[in-house]
Amino acid sequence: MPGIDPHERAVSCWYRVAGLVSREQKDLAVDIIEAEIRSAEYELLLEVSRLALSGDPIEIARRLRERAERVIRPTGRTRP
């Protein structure tokens, strides 16, 4: 799901696996979650490689750090 908001992606993944878990198909649910993680990692590595070729290493590192912080601490949503 390239280009989708991380929250929307998580919600989509949840809806796909929630029914599987309740129907005792946990292995399939875990496979779906693992595939989502691999897909996100792949997208991240493509973005990093694009940034690495784009210019100043210090600026690239700064931008990657900002993005990492947004992943860990998303804005606009409160945690329960």
Protein Blocks (a to p, Z undefined) as FASTA:
>chain_A
ZZiafklmmmmmmmmmmmmmmnopamlmmmmmmmmmmmmmmmmmmmmmmmmmnmcfklmm
mmmmmmmmmmmmcghiacZZ
